[in-house]
Amino acid sequence: MNEYKDIINIYDANIKEEKDYEKLIKFFGVKEIDDIILNNLKYITGDLHVLLRRKFFYAHRDFDILLNKYNEGKRFFLYTGRAPSKSKMHIGHLIPFLLTKWFQEKFNVNVYIQIPDEEKYWEKKADNYEEIREYALEDAKTIASLGFDPDKTFIFIDSEYIKNMYKAAIYVAREINLNTAKSVFGFDDNSTIGLPFYIALQIVPTFFERNIPLIPCGIDQDPYFRLQRDIAEKFGYYKASTILSKFVWGLQGPYTKMSASDPKSAIFIDDDYDTIRYKIFKYAFSGGRGTLEEHRKYGGNPDIDVSYFWLSVLFEEDDNKLKEIREKYIMGELTTGELKEYTAKKIWEFLSNIQERRKNINIDKFMYDGRLAREMWEWEFRI
């Protein structure tokens, strides 16, 4: 367990190489998303999201069982979230929401998106609690702009929705003792007493329906739902199924963090094309050679190149095109500048659509007025 905590916890990730992801499969007791699962999913949906096809979502808990139950007629719902802060959302933050949206489209299911405005304050990463609500609303607008169905999506801010969640949180909190919380999450004497209670609030949305909850999230969030699986059936609800992703590299190079507080490490959702292009040309770590002559002669290394990584994860959906880019880069036919130019254009093409939709988003449809939102403001926990 100590070795696992050196690699990752819910507040910090220290992934240094691909083998660390393999270690986490063992430490967390999750399973790899193998080709059998992907083929079963593709048989149901007709295709696979690029995040699945390229195995950026690489591990799971009971996702295979969920698919089997779905084939037998059992429904499921989706739940994920984002903790707001004064820093803007970057492209790495979009990963769980993009897959969640895809699942909603393919399976026609409800989506619940939690925005825990209390967590950052309890974690002492925000000084003014009142400001966090404004950050939460801005994040909600960005998330809604990804194209979720407003009648099948409920986006809620914890401090607003706490009256509806509190009864369930009482029951959940009673089942998790402080020693367990400290062991799983690494709380110490400097942790505020709000953080252990937040575990209960994170688990509550898995009880919003009497169906199976499916949670797309980063692998660092898995501990919450390990605890959920220990207690869910006591209340007559299903154990959560999780589908777990890796982390997007920052601009500085392989396995660096994309930090919302460091503009030199990240592409933000509201960056314009010139800013995106500038950041990639100025800061994106390259797998190219020192000179053009050397690059033409010896070729580049796409496996350490940030631009290629981003294309491979999300921004180049065409597998044949990605293969062509890789081969030409290795051969030296494609230069670093050309690869960066192509990447900047692909990212801008992606983000400009989100930015345009965001201008006209009606967030009240997702939070208060849509079909699911109206139902959830009447929701009450029952056992």
C-alpha positions as YAML, in Angstrom:
chain: A
units: angstrom
residues:
- id: 1
  name: MET
  ca: [0.00, 0.00, 0.00]
- id: 2
  name: ASN
  ca: [2.84, 2.43, 0.75]
- id: 3
  name: GLU
  ca: [4.27, 1.76, -2.70]
- id: 4
  name: TYR
  ca: [0.92, 2.61, -4.26]
- id: 5
  name: LYS
  ca: [0.74, 5.90, -2.33]
- id: 6
  name: ASP
  ca: [4.12, 6.86, -3.75]
- id: 7
  name: ILE
  ca: [2.56, 6.66, -7.21]
- id: 8
  name: ILE
  ca: [-0.86, 8.21, -6.76]
- id: 9
  name: ASN
  ca: [-3.59, 9.41, -4.43]
- id: 10
  name: ILE
  ca: [-6.79, 11.37, -4.92]
- id: 11
  name: TYR
  ca: [-5.01, 14.70, -4.55]
- id: 12
  name: ASP
  ca: [-1.79, 14.11, -6.46]
- id: 13
  name: ALA
  ca: [-0.46, 11.88, -9.20]
- id: 14
  name: ASN
  ca: [3.16, 10.90, -9.55]
- id: 15
  name: ILE
  ca: [3.04, 8.75, -12.69]
- id: 16
  name: LYS
  ca: [6.55, 8.63, -14.13]
- id: 17
  name: GLU
  ca: [6.32, 5.84, -16.69]
- id: 18
  name: GLU
  ca: [3.84, 3.49, -18.32]
- id: 19
  name: LYS
  ca: [4.72, 0.72, -15.87]
- id: 20
  name: ASP
  ca: [3.17, 2.80, -13.08]
- id: 21
  name: TYR
  ca: [-0.24, 2.36, -14.71]
- id: 22
  name: GLU
  ca: [0.34, -1.39, -14.77]
- id: 23
  name: LYS
  ca: [1.22, -1.31, -11.07]
- id: 24
  name: LEU
  ca: [-2.02, 0.50, -10.25]
- id: 25
  name: ILE
  ca: [-4.03, -2.32, -11.80]
- id: 26
  name: LYS
  ca: [-2.48, -4.62, -9.22]
- id: 27
  name: PHE
  ca: [-2.62, -2.21, -6.28]
- id: 28
  name: PHE
  ca: [-6.23, -1.18, -6.84]
- id: 29
  name: GLY
  ca: [-7.37, -4.68, -7.74]
- id: 30
  name: VAL
  ca: [-8.94, -3.54, -10.99]
- id: 31
  name: LYS
  ca: [-8.79, -5.28, -14.37]
- id: 32
  name: GLU
  ca: [-7.43, -4.29, -17.74]
- id: 33
  name: ILE
  ca: [-9.94, -3.37, -20.43]
- id: 34
  name: ASP
  ca: [-9.15, -6.16, -22.86]
- id: 35
  name: ASP
  ca: [-10.17, -6.79, -26.45]
- id: 36
  name: ILE
  ca: [-12.99, -9.12, -25.38]
- id: 37
  name: ILE
  ca: [-14.68, -6.26, -23.52]
- id: 38
  name: LEU
  ca: [-14.07, -3.81, -26.36]
- id: 39
  name: ASN
  ca: [-15.44, -6.22, -28.97]
- id: 40
  name: ASN
  ca: [-18.55, -6.80, -26.86]
- id: 41
  name: LEU
  ca: [-19.03, -3.05, -26.49]
- id: 42
  name: LYS
  ca: [-18.51, -2.48, -30.20]
- id: 43
  name: TYR
  ca: [-21.06, -5.19, -31.01]
- id: 44
  name: ILE
  ca: [-23.62, -3.26, -28.94]
- id: 45
  name: THR
  ca: [-22.76, 0.29, -30.05]
- id: 46
  name: GLY
  ca: [-21.48, -0.21, -33.60]
- id: 47
  name: ASP
  ca: [-18.19, 1.62, -32.97]
- id: 48
  name: LEU
  ca: [-15.81, 2.67, -30.22]
- id: 49
  name: HIS
  ca: [-14.88, 6.09, -28.92]
- id: 50
  name: VAL
  ca: [-11.27, 6.97, -29.67]
- id: 51
  name: LEU
  ca: [-10.51, 7.05, -25.92]
- id: 52
  name: LEU
  ca: [-11.49, 3.39, -25.76]
- id: 53
  name: ARG
  ca: [-10.07, 2.36, -29.10]
- id: 54
  name: ARG
  ca: [-6.65, 3.73, -28.16]
- id: 55
  name: LYS
  ca: [-7.03, 2.31, -24.62]
- id: 56
  name: PHE
  ca: [-6.57, 5.61, -22.83]
- id: 57
  name: PHE
  ca: [-9.37, 4.28, -20.64]
- id: 58
  name: TYR
  ca: [-7.48, 1.17, -19.75]
- id: 59
  name: ALA
  ca: [-8.86, -0.37, -16.54]
- id: 60
  name: HIS
  ca: [-12.24, -1.12, -14.99]
- id: 61
  name: ARG
  ca: [-14.28, -2.63, -12.21]
- id: 62
  name: ASP
  ca: [-17.11, -4.91, -13.38]
- id: 63
  name: PHE
  ca: [-17.58, -3.14, -16.70]
- id: 64
  name: ASP
  ca: [-17.74, -6.55, -18.37]
- id: 65
  name: ILE
  ca: [-20.45, -7.60, -15.93]
- id: 66
  name: LEU
  ca: [-22.36, -4.38, -16.61]
- id: 67
  name: LEU
  ca: [-22.34, -5.08, -20.36]
- id: 68
  name: ASN
  ca: [-23.56, -8.62, -19.80]
- id: 69
  name: LYS
  ca: [-26.38, -7.37, -17.60]
- id: 70
  name: TYR
  ca: [-27.24, -4.75, -20.21]
- id: 71
  name: ASN
  ca: [-27.55, -7.51, -22.81]
- id: 72
  name: GLU
  ca: [-29.95, -9.22, -20.43]
- id: 73
  name: GLY
  ca: [-32.11, -6.08, -20.26]
- id: 74
  name: LYS
  ca: [-30.72, -4.33, -17.18]
- id: 75
  name: ARG
  ca: [-30.36, -0.55, -17.32]
- id: 76
  name: PHE
  ca: [-27.49, 1.57, -16.02]
- id: 77
  name: PHE
  ca: [-26.79, 5.27, -15.49]
- id: 78
  name: LEU
  ca: [-23.69, 7.46, -15.69]
- id: 79
  name: TYR
  ca: [-22.07, 9.55, -13.00]
- id: 80
  name: THR
  ca: [-18.93, 11.66, -13.04]
- id: 81
  name: GLY
  ca: [-17.83, 15.10, -11.88]
- id: 82
  name: ARG
  ca: [-15.34, 17.92, -11.61]
- id: 83
  name: ALA
  ca: [-14.08, 19.80, -8.55]
- id: 84
  name: PRO
  ca: [-14.10, 23.54, -9.41]
- id: 85
  name: SER
  ca: [-11.29, 25.94, -8.70]
- id: 86
  name: LYS
  ca: [-10.26, 29.45, -9.69]
- id: 87
  name: SER
  ca: [-8.14, 27.90, -12.45]
- id: 88
  name: LYS
  ca: [-9.83, 27.32, -15.78]
- id: 89
  name: MET
  ca: [-10.61, 23.92, -17.23]
- id: 90
  name: HIS
  ca: [-8.00, 22.47, -19.59]
- id: 91
  name: ILE
  ca: [-8.22, 19.73, -22.20]
- id: 92
  name: GLY
  ca: [-7.20, 17.06, -19.70]
- id: 93
  name: HIS
  ca: [-10.31, 17.82, -17.63]
- id: 94
  name: LEU
  ca: [-12.54, 16.93, -20.57]
- id: 95
  name: ILE
  ca: [-11.53, 13.27, -20.75]
- id: 96
  name: PRO
  ca: [-14.19, 11.68, -18.46]
- id: 97
  name: PHE
  ca: [-16.94, 13.94, -19.79]
- id: 98
  name: LEU
  ca: [-16.25, 13.11, -23.43]
- id: 99
  name: LEU
  ca: [-16.58, 9.40, -22.78]
- id: 100
  name: THR
  ca: [-19.62, 9.94, -20.58]
- id: 101
  name: LYS
  ca: [-21.33, 11.88, -23.37]
- id: 102
  name: TRP
  ca: [-20.54, 9.07, -25.82]
- id: 103
  name: PHE
  ca: [-22.09, 6.48, -23.50]
- id: 104
  name: GLN
  ca: [-25.18, 8.64, -23.10]
- id: 105
  name: GLU
  ca: [-25.61, 8.87, -26.87]
- id: 106
  name: LYS
  ca: [-25.04, 5.17, -27.47]
- id: 107
  name: PHE
  ca: [-27.15, 3.82, -24.62]
- id: 108
  name: ASN
  ca: [-29.73, 6.61, -24.17]
- id: 109
  name: VAL
  ca: [-29.18, 6.78, -20.40]
- id: 110
  name: ASN
  ca: [-29.24, 9.44, -17.71]
- id: 111
  name: VAL
  ca: [-26.09, 11.33, -16.70]
- id: 112
  name: TYR
  ca: [-25.40, 12.87, -13.29]
- id: 113
  name: ILE
  ca: [-22.54, 15.36, -13.02]
- id: 114
  name: GLN
  ca: [-21.41, 16.44, -9.56]
- id: 115
  name: ILE
  ca: [-19.60, 19.74, -9.01]
- id: 116
  name: PRO
  ca: [-18.31, 19.55, -5.43]
- id: 117
  name: ASP
  ca: [-17.73, 23.19, -4.56]
- id: 118
  name: GLU
  ca: [-16.93, 22.29, -0.96]
- id: 119
  name: GLU
  ca: [-14.00, 19.95, -1.66]
- id: 120
  name: LYS
  ca: [-11.40, 22.52, -2.74]
- id: 121
  name: TYR
  ca: [-12.26, 24.70, 0.24]
- id: 122
  name: TRP
  ca: [-11.92, 21.82, 2.68]
- id: 123
  name: GLU
  ca: [-8.70, 20.84, 0.95]
- id: 124
  name: LYS
  ca: [-7.48, 24.43, 1.54]
- id: 125
  name: LYS
  ca: [-6.95, 25.06, -2.16]
- id: 126
  name: ALA
  ca: [-9.43, 27.93, -2.25]
- id: 127
  name: ASP
  ca: [-9.42, 30.89, 0.15]
- id: 128
  name: ASN
  ca: [-12.87, 32.32, -0.49]
- id: 129
  name: TYR
  ca: [-15.71, 29.81, -0.44]
- id: 130
  name: GLU
  ca: [-18.23, 32.25, -1.93]
- id: 131
  name: GLU
  ca: [-16.11, 32.59, -5.08]
- id: 132
  name: ILE
  ca: [-16.13, 28.86, -5.67]
- id: 133
  name: ARG
  ca: [-19.79, 28.90, -6.70]
- id: 134
  name: GLU
  ca: [-18.94, 31.22, -9.59]
- id: 135
  name: TYR
  ca: [-16.16, 28.88, -10.68]
- id: 136
  name: ALA
  ca: [-18.60, 25.97, -10.37]
- id: 137
  name: LEU
  ca: [-21.12, 27.68, -12.65]
- id: 138
  name: GLU
  ca: [-18.47, 28.40, -15.26]
- id: 139
  name: ASP
  ca: [-17.35, 24.77, -15.21]
- id: 140
  name: ALA
  ca: [-20.97, 23.62, -15.49]
- id: 141
  name: LYS
  ca: [-21.41, 25.70, -18.65]
- id: 142
  name: THR
  ca: [-18.27, 24.25, -20.18]
- id: 143
  name: ILE
  ca: [-19.29, 20.68, -19.38]
- id: 144
  name: ALA
  ca: [-22.81, 21.20, -20.73]
- id: 145
  name: SER
  ca: [-21.30, 22.60, -23.94]
- id: 146
  name: LEU
  ca: [-19.85, 19.21, -24.80]
- id: 147
  name: GLY
  ca: [-23.26, 18.23, -26.12]
- id: 148
  name: PHE
  ca: [-25.06, 16.37, -23.34]
- id: 149
  name: ASP
  ca: [-28.81, 15.84, -23.66]
- id: 150
  name: PRO
  ca: [-30.36, 18.52, -21.38]
- id: 151
  name: ASP
  ca: [-33.37, 16.34, -20.58]
- id: 152
  name: LYS
  ca: [-31.24, 13.35, -19.57]
- id: 153
  name: THR
  ca: [-28.46, 15.23, -17.76]
- id: 154
  name: PHE
  ca: [-28.45, 16.68, -14.25]
- id: 155
  name: ILE
  ca: [-25.54, 18.94, -13.31]
- id: 156
  name: PHE
  ca: [-25.59, 19.85, -9.62]
- id: 157
  name: ILE
  ca: [-23.47, 21.91, -7.27]
- id: 158
  name: ASP
  ca: [-23.11, 20.18, -3.91]
- id: 159
  name: SER
  ca: [-23.80, 23.19, -1.69]
- id: 160
  name: GLU
  ca: [-27.07, 23.82, -3.57]
- id: 161
  name: TYR
  ca: [-28.18, 20.21, -3.63]
- id: 162
  name: ILE
  ca: [-27.05, 19.24, -0.13]
- id: 163
  name: LYS
  ca: [-30.58, 19.19, 1.29]
- id: 164
  name: ASN
  ca: [-31.50, 16.39, -1.08]
- id: 165
  name: MET
  ca: [-28.24, 14.46, -0.51]
- id: 166
  name: TYR
  ca: [-27.86, 14.84, 3.22]
- id: 167
  name: LYS
  ca: [-30.08, 11.95, 4.32]
- id: 168
  name: ALA
  ca: [-28.16, 9.55, 2.09]
- id: 169
  name: ALA
  ca: [-24.85, 11.00, 3.31]
- id: 170
  name: ILE
  ca: [-25.86, 10.27, 6.90]
- id: 171
  name: TYR
  ca: [-26.31, 6.59, 6.10]
- id: 172
  name: VAL
  ca: [-23.12, 6.38, 4.03]
- id: 173
  name: ALA
  ca: [-20.97, 8.20, 6.61]
- id: 174
  name: ARG
  ca: [-22.02, 5.76, 9.33]
- id: 175
  name: GLU
  ca: [-20.60, 2.84, 7.33]
- id: 176
  name: ILE
  ca: [-17.10, 4.31, 6.80]
- id: 177
  name: ASN
  ca: [-14.88, 4.63, 9.87]
- id: 178
  name: LEU
  ca: [-12.10, 7.15, 10.21]
- id: 179
  name: ASN
  ca: [-9.33, 4.52, 10.12]
- id: 180
  name: THR
  ca: [-10.60, 3.28, 6.76]
- id: 181
  name: ALA
  ca: [-10.78, 6.82, 5.40]
- id: 182
  name: LYS
  ca: [-7.23, 7.57, 6.56]
- id: 183
  name: SER
  ca: [-5.90, 4.30, 5.18]
- id: 184
  name: VAL
  ca: [-7.52, 4.65, 1.76]
- id: 185
  name: PHE
  ca: [-7.13, 8.40, 1.24]
- id: 186
  name: GLY
  ca: [-4.03, 9.20, 3.27]
- id: 187
  name: PHE
  ca: [-5.58, 11.85, 5.53]
- id: 188
  name: ASP
  ca: [-3.20, 13.14, 8.20]
- id: 189
  name: ASP
  ca: [-3.21, 15.57, 11.10]
- id: 190
  name: ASN
  ca: [-3.28, 18.53, 8.70]
- id: 191
  name: SER
  ca: [-6.41, 17.33, 6.88]
- id: 192
  name: THR
  ca: [-9.60, 19.19, 7.69]
- id: 193
  name: ILE
  ca: [-12.48, 17.17, 9.13]
- id: 194
  name: GLY
  ca: [-14.55, 18.08, 6.07]
- id: 195
  name: LEU
  ca: [-12.55, 15.80, 3.78]
- id: 196
  name: PRO
  ca: [-13.56, 12.48, 5.38]
- id: 197
  name: PHE
  ca: [-17.21, 13.55, 5.19]
- id: 198
  name: TYR
  ca: [-16.75, 14.46, 1.53]
- id: 199
  name: ILE
  ca: [-16.26, 10.73, 0.86]
- id: 200
  name: ALA
  ca: [-19.93, 10.24, 1.74]
- id: 201
  name: LEU
  ca: [-21.02, 13.08, -0.54]
- id: 202
  name: GLN
  ca: [-19.01, 11.61, -3.42]
- id: 203
  name: ILE
  ca: [-20.73, 8.24, -2.98]
- id: 204
  name: VAL
  ca: [-24.32, 9.53, -2.66]
- id: 205
  name: PRO
  ca: [-24.96, 10.05, -6.43]
- id: 206
  name: THR
  ca: [-24.36, 6.33, -7.02]
- id: 207
  name: PHE
  ca: [-27.74, 5.91, -5.28]
- id: 208
  name: PHE
  ca: [-29.67, 8.31, -7.53]
- id: 209
  name: GLU
  ca: [-31.22, 5.34, -9.37]
- id: 210
  name: ARG
  ca: [-31.96, 1.70, -8.63]
- id: 211
  name: ASN
  ca: [-29.88, 0.82, -11.68]
- id: 212
  name: ILE
  ca: [-26.16, 0.10, -12.02]
- id: 213
  name: PRO
  ca: [-23.96, 3.22, -11.78]
- id: 214
  name: LEU
  ca: [-21.17, 3.45, -14.36]
- id: 215
  name: ILE
  ca: [-18.47, 5.97, -13.49]
- id: 216
  name: PRO
  ca: [-15.91, 7.13, -16.08]
- id: 217
  name: CYS
  ca: [-13.08, 8.81, -14.19]
- id: 218
  name: GLY
  ca: [-9.34, 9.05, -13.74]
- id: 219
  name: ILE
  ca: [-7.80, 6.08, -11.97]
- id: 220
  name: ASP
  ca: [-6.95, 8.34, -9.02]
- id: 221
  name: GLN
  ca: [-10.66, 8.56, -8.18]
- id: 222
  name: ASP
  ca: [-11.16, 4.80, -7.87]
- id: 223
  name: PRO
  ca: [-10.79, 4.71, -4.04]
- id: 224
  name: TYR
  ca: [-14.14, 6.46, -3.55]
- id: 225
  name: PHE
  ca: [-15.96, 3.77, -5.42]
- id: 226
  name: ARG
  ca: [-14.10, 0.89, -3.81]
- id: 227
  name: LEU
  ca: [-15.73, 2.07, -0.59]
- id: 228
  name: GLN
  ca: [-19.09, 2.43, -2.36]
- id: 229
  name: ARG
  ca: [-18.89, -1.19, -3.43]
- id: 230
  name: ASP
  ca: [-18.42, -2.25, 0.20]
- id: 231
  name: ILE
  ca: [-21.66, -0.65, 1.37]
- id: 232
  name: ALA
  ca: [-24.06, -0.28, -1.59]
- id: 233
  name: GLU
  ca: [-25.86, -3.59, -1.22]
- id: 234
  name: LYS
  ca: [-26.57, -2.89, 2.47]
- id: 235
  name: PHE
  ca: [-28.94, -0.18, 1.28]
- id: 236
  name: GLY
  ca: [-30.41, -2.17, -1.60]
- id: 237
  name: TYR
  ca: [-28.40, -0.50, -4.38]
- id: 238
  name: TYR
  ca: [-25.95, -1.79, -6.97]
- id: 239
  name: LYS
  ca: [-22.20, -1.78, -6.65]
- id: 240
  name: ALA
  ca: [-20.65, 0.85, -8.86]
- id: 241
  name: SER
  ca: [-18.85, -0.09, -12.05]
- id: 242
  name: THR
  ca: [-15.92, 2.12, -12.96]
- id: 243
  name: ILE
  ca: [-14.03, 2.68, -16.18]
- id: 244
  name: LEU
  ca: [-10.67, 4.28, -15.48]
- id: 245
  name: SER
  ca: [-8.41, 6.52, -17.54]
- id: 246
  name: LYS
  ca: [-4.77, 7.49, -17.62]
- id: 247
  name: PHE
  ca: [-3.65, 11.13, -17.41]
- id: 248
  name: VAL
  ca: [-3.03, 13.58, -20.24]
- id: 249
  name: TRP
  ca: [0.57, 14.72, -20.49]
- id: 250
  name: GLY
  ca: [1.41, 18.34, -19.88]
- id: 251
  name: LEU
  ca: [3.26, 20.42, -22.44]
- id: 252
  name: GLN
  ca: [6.58, 19.84, -20.71]
- id: 253
  name: GLY
  ca: [6.89, 16.21, -21.78]
- id: 254
  name: PRO
  ca: [6.03, 12.56, -21.10]
- id: 255
  name: TYR
  ca: [4.13, 11.96, -17.85]
- id: 256
  name: THR
  ca: [4.33, 15.60, -16.78]
- id: 257
  name: LYS
  ca: [1.20, 17.11, -15.30]
- id: 258
  name: MET
  ca: [-1.18, 19.35, -17.14]
- id: 259
  name: SER
  ca: [-1.82, 21.84, -14.37]
- id: 260
  name: ALA
  ca: [-4.62, 24.39, -14.42]
- id: 261
  name: SER
  ca: [-2.44, 26.72, -12.36]
- id: 262
  name: ASP
  ca: [0.42, 26.66, -14.89]
- id: 263
  name: PRO
  ca: [-0.49, 28.10, -18.33]
- id: 264
  name: LYS
  ca: [2.81, 26.81, -19.71]
- id: 265
  name: SER
  ca: [1.71, 23.23, -19.05]
- id: 266
  name: ALA
  ca: [-1.82, 23.25, -20.41]
- id: 267
  name: ILE
  ca: [-4.19, 24.13, -23.24]
- id: 268
  name: PHE
  ca: [-7.28, 25.73, -21.72]
- id: 269
  name: ILE
  ca: [-10.79, 25.30, -23.07]
- id: 270
  name: ASP
  ca: [-11.14, 29.00, -23.84]
- id: 271
  name: ASP
  ca: [-7.74, 29.41, -25.55]
- id: 272
  name: ASP
  ca: [-7.98, 30.87, -29.06]
- id: 273
  name: TYR
  ca: [-6.09, 29.50, -32.03]
- id: 274
  name: ASP
  ca: [-3.15, 31.88, -31.74]
- id: 275
  name: THR
  ca: [-2.71, 30.99, -28.07]
- id: 276
  name: ILE
  ca: [-2.91, 27.26, -28.76]
- id: 277
  name: ARG
  ca: [-0.39, 27.52, -31.57]
- id: 278
  name: TYR
  ca: [1.95, 29.68, -29.50]
- id: 279
  name: LYS
  ca: [1.89, 27.31, -26.53]
- id: 280
  name: ILE
  ca: [2.53, 24.23, -28.67]
- id: 281
  name: PHE
  ca: [5.40, 25.81, -30.60]
- id: 282
  name: LYS
  ca: [6.89, 27.43, -27.50]
- id: 283
  name: TYR
  ca: [6.43, 24.78, -24.81]
- id: 284
  name: ALA
  ca: [5.40, 21.39, -26.24]
- id: 285
  name: PHE
  ca: [8.16, 18.83, -25.71]
- id: 286
  name: SER
  ca: [9.33, 17.42, -29.02]
- id: 287
  name: GLY
  ca: [10.61, 14.06, -30.13]
- id: 288
  name: GLY
  ca: [12.39, 15.69, -33.05]
- id: 289
  name: ARG
  ca: [16.12, 16.10, -33.56]
- id: 290
  name: GLY
  ca: [18.22, 19.14, -32.75]
- id: 291
  name: THR
  ca: [18.50, 20.30, -36.35]
- id: 292
  name: LEU
  ca: [16.41, 19.83, -39.48]
- id: 293
  name: GLU
  ca: [19.29, 18.02, -41.16]
- id: 294
  name: GLU
  ca: [19.54, 15.51, -38.29]
- id: 295
  name: HIS
  ca: [15.77, 15.06, -38.24]
- id: 296
  name: ARG
  ca: [15.65, 14.32, -41.96]
- id: 297
  name: LYS
  ca: [18.49, 11.83, -41.57]
- id: 298
  name: TYR
  ca: [17.58, 10.05, -38.33]
- id: 299
  name: GLY
  ca: [13.87, 10.80, -37.86]
- id: 300
  name: GLY
  ca: [11.93, 11.71, -34.73]
- id: 301
  name: ASN
  ca: [10.58, 9.77, -31.76]
- id: 302
  name: PRO
  ca: [6.77, 10.00, -31.53]
- id: 303
  name: ASP
  ca: [6.72, 8.07, -28.25]
- id: 304
  name: ILE
  ca: [8.10, 11.06, -26.32]
- id: 305
  name: ASP
  ca: [6.49, 13.81, -28.41]
- id: 306
  name: VAL
  ca: [3.67, 15.72, -26.70]
- id: 307
  name: SER
  ca: [1.98, 16.76, -29.95]
- id: 308
  name: TYR
  ca: [1.87, 13.18, -31.19]
- id: 309
  name: PHE
  ca: [0.64, 12.00, -27.79]
- id: 310
  name: TRP
  ca: [-2.29, 14.41, -27.86]
- id: 311
  name: LEU
  ca: [-3.19, 13.36, -31.39]
- id: 312
  name: SER
  ca: [-3.05, 9.70, -30.41]
- id: 313
  name: VAL
  ca: [-5.20, 10.14, -27.31]
- id: 314
  name: LEU
  ca: [-8.00, 12.25, -28.72]
- id: 315
  name: PHE
  ca: [-7.48, 14.76, -31.49]
- id: 316
  name: GLU
  ca: [-6.78, 12.49, -34.49]
- id: 317
  name: GLU
  ca: [-9.63, 10.01, -34.66]
- id: 318
  name: ASP
  ca: [-8.59, 8.50, -38.00]
- id: 319
  name: ASP
  ca: [-6.41, 5.48, -37.20]
- id: 320
  name: ASN
  ca: [-4.91, 5.39, -40.69]
- id: 321
  name: LYS
  ca: [-4.01, 9.09, -40.55]
- id: 322
  name: LEU
  ca: [-2.39, 8.65, -37.13]
- id: 323
  name: LYS
  ca: [-0.37, 5.70, -38.44]
- id: 324
  name: GLU
  ca: [0.76, 7.78, -41.41]
- id: 325
  name: ILE
  ca: [1.85, 10.63, -39.11]
- id: 326
  name: ARG
  ca: [3.79, 8.23, -36.91]
- id: 327
  name: GLU
  ca: [5.60, 6.58, -39.81]
- id: 328
  name: LYS
  ca: [6.50, 9.86, -41.49]
- id: 329
  name: TYR
  ca: [7.79, 11.32, -38.23]
- id: 330
  name: ILE
  ca: [9.97, 8.28, -37.57]
- id: 331
  name: MET
  ca: [11.33, 8.46, -41.12]
- id: 332
  name: GLY
  ca: [12.04, 12.17, -40.84]
- id: 333
  name: GLU
  ca: [9.63, 13.04, -43.64]
- id: 334
  name: LEU
  ca: [7.41, 14.96, -41.20]
- id: 335
  name: THR
  ca: [9.18, 17.70, -39.26]
- id: 336
  name: THR
  ca: [8.52, 18.79, -35.70]
- id: 337
  name: GLY
  ca: [7.18, 22.12, -36.94]
- id: 338
  name: GLU
  ca: [4.75, 20.41, -39.30]
- id: 339
  name: LEU
  ca: [3.57, 18.06, -36.55]
- id: 340
  name: LYS
  ca: [3.03, 20.95, -34.16]
- id: 341
  name: GLU
  ca: [1.16, 22.95, -36.80]
- id: 342
  name: TYR
  ca: [-1.14, 20.02, -37.53]
- id: 343
  name: THR
  ca: [-1.76, 19.42, -33.81]
- id: 344
  name: ALA
  ca: [-2.59, 23.07, -33.16]
- id: 345
  name: LYS
  ca: [-5.16, 23.05, -35.97]
- id: 346
  name: LYS
  ca: [-6.76, 19.81, -34.75]
- id: 347
  name: ILE
  ca: [-7.05, 21.08, -31.17]
- id: 348
  name: TRP
  ca: [-8.51, 24.39, -32.34]
- id: 349
  name: GLU
  ca: [-11.02, 22.58, -34.55]
- id: 350
  name: PHE
  ca: [-12.11, 20.63, -31.47]
- id: 351
  name: LEU
  ca: [-12.18, 23.51, -28.99]
- id: 352
  name: SER
  ca: [-13.76, 26.09, -31.31]
- id: 353
  name: ASN
  ca: [-16.90, 23.94, -31.51]
- id: 354
  name: ILE
  ca: [-17.13, 23.81, -27.72]
- id: 355
  name: GLN
  ca: [-16.55, 27.55, -27.41]
- id: 356
  name: GLU
  ca: [-19.26, 28.30, -29.96]
- id: 357
  name: ARG
  ca: [-21.82, 26.07, -28.23]
- id: 358
  name: ARG
  ca: [-20.91, 27.58, -24.88]
- id: 359
  name: LYS
  ca: [-21.98, 31.06, -26.02]
- id: 360
  name: ASN
  ca: [-25.59, 29.90, -26.26]
- id: 361
  name: ILE
  ca: [-25.77, 27.28, -23.52]
- id: 362
  name: ASN
  ca: [-28.81, 27.40, -21.24]
- id: 363
  name: ILE
  ca: [-27.33, 25.99, -18.06]
- id: 364
  name: ASP
  ca: [-30.68, 26.12, -16.26]
- id: 365
  name: LYS
  ca: [-31.87, 23.26, -18.47]
- id: 366
  name: PHE
  ca: [-29.17, 21.05, -17.00]
- id: 367
  name: MET
  ca: [-29.42, 22.27, -13.41]
- id: 368
  name: TYR
  ca: [-33.08, 23.09, -12.82]
- id: 369
  name: ASP
  ca: [-35.50, 23.02, -15.76]
- id: 370
  name: GLY
  ca: [-34.74, 19.92, -17.83]
- id: 371
  name: ARG
  ca: [-36.72, 16.73, -17.42]
- id: 372
  name: LEU
  ca: [-34.12, 14.93, -15.30]
- id: 373
  name: ALA
  ca: [-33.21, 18.06, -13.33]
- id: 374
  name: ARG
  ca: [-36.85, 18.60, -12.34]
- id: 375
  name: GLU
  ca: [-37.11, 14.99, -11.20]
- id: 376
  name: MET
  ca: [-33.90, 15.21, -9.18]
- id: 377
  name: TRP
  ca: [-34.99, 18.26, -7.23]
- id: 378
  name: GLU
  ca: [-37.79, 15.99, -5.95]
- id: 379
  name: TRP
  ca: [-35.44, 13.04, -5.33]
- id: 380
  name: GLU
  ca: [-35.23, 11.54, -1.86]
- id: 381
  name: PHE
  ca: [-32.98, 8.74, -0.66]
- id: 382
  name: ARG
  ca: [-34.86, 5.58, 0.27]
- id: 383
  name: ILE
  ca: [-33.67, 2.25, 1.60]
...
